[in-house]
Amino acid sequence: MEEHFITVKTFAFPADVPIVQSFMEMKGIDTYMKNLTLNRLTFPFLDIEMQVRSSDYEIAKKALIEGGFSKPEDFL
């Protein structure tokens, strides 16, 4: 099975990224931040997308809810 990345959360403000990213790393979930560097150069045109491997998506959703960074309805 081929792995691909899925966006699990978006950020409008780059300052919010390190907190959530650190929390996910503490949970053992690798993340990739799409548009992070570009966002720093062109703020506020693009949202930053936190992406995880497709195999980690369900675990990542639960971790974001547990940490208070997302609500269950964010994933409907």
C-alpha positions as CSV (number, residue, x, y, z in Angstrom):
1,M,0.0,0.0,0.0
2,E,1.3,3.4,-1.0
3,E,1.5,6.0,1.7
4,H,0.3,9.6,1.0
5,F,-0.2,12.7,3.1
6,I,-3.6,14.0,4.3
7,T,-4.3,17.4,5.7
8,V,-5.5,17.0,9.3
9,K,-5.6,20.7,10.4
10,T,-5.1,24.1,8.9
11,F,-3.6,27.2,10.5
12,A,-4.1,30.8,9.5
13,F,-1.4,32.1,11.8
14,P,2.2,30.7,11.8
15,A,2.6,31.3,15.5
16,D,0.0,28.5,16.3
17,V,2.0,25.9,14.4
18,P,4.9,25.1,16.9
19,I,2.5,24.3,19.8
20,V,0.4,21.8,17.9
21,Q,3.4,20.4,16.1
22,S,5.2,19.8,19.4
23,F,2.2,18.1,20.8
24,M,1.8,15.8,17.9
25,E,5.5,14.9,18.1
26,M,5.1,14.1,21.8
27,K,2.3,11.7,20.7
28,G,4.7,10.0,18.2
29,I,2.9,11.4,15.1
30,D,5.2,12.7,12.4
31,T,3.8,15.8,10.7
32,Y,4.6,17.8,7.6
33,M,3.7,21.4,7.3
34,K,2.7,22.4,3.8
35,N,3.0,26.1,3.0
36,L,4.9,26.9,6.2
37,T,7.9,28.5,4.6
38,L,5.8,30.1,1.8
39,N,3.4,31.4,4.4
40,R,6.2,33.2,6.2
41,L,7.1,35.0,3.0
42,T,3.5,35.8,1.8
43,F,1.5,36.0,5.0
44,P,-1.6,36.0,5.0
45,F,-2.4,34.5,1.5
46,L,-2.1,30.8,2.3
47,D,-3.1,28.7,5.2
48,I,-0.5,26.3,6.6
49,E,-1.7,22.7,6.3
50,M,-0.6,20.1,8.9
51,Q,-0.4,16.8,7.1
52,V,0.1,13.3,8.4
53,R,0.6,10.0,6.7
54,S,-2.6,8.3,5.7
55,S,-1.9,5.5,8.1
56,D,-1.7,8.0,11.0
57,Y,-4.8,10.0,10.1
58,E,-7.2,8.5,12.7
59,I,-4.6,8.6,15.5
60,A,-3.8,12.2,14.6
61,K,-7.5,13.2,14.7
62,K,-7.9,11.7,18.1
63,A,-4.7,13.4,19.4
64,L,-5.9,16.8,18.1
65,I,-9.3,16.4,19.9
66,E,-7.6,15.1,23.1
67,G,-5.2,18.1,23.1
68,G,-8.1,20.6,22.6
69,F,-6.8,21.7,19.2
70,S,-9.8,20.5,17.3
71,K,-13.4,19.4,17.9
72,P,-15.0,16.2,16.7
73,E,-17.2,18.2,14.3
74,D,-14.1,19.5,12.6
75,F,-13.7,16.0,11.0
76,L,-17.2,15.4,9.7
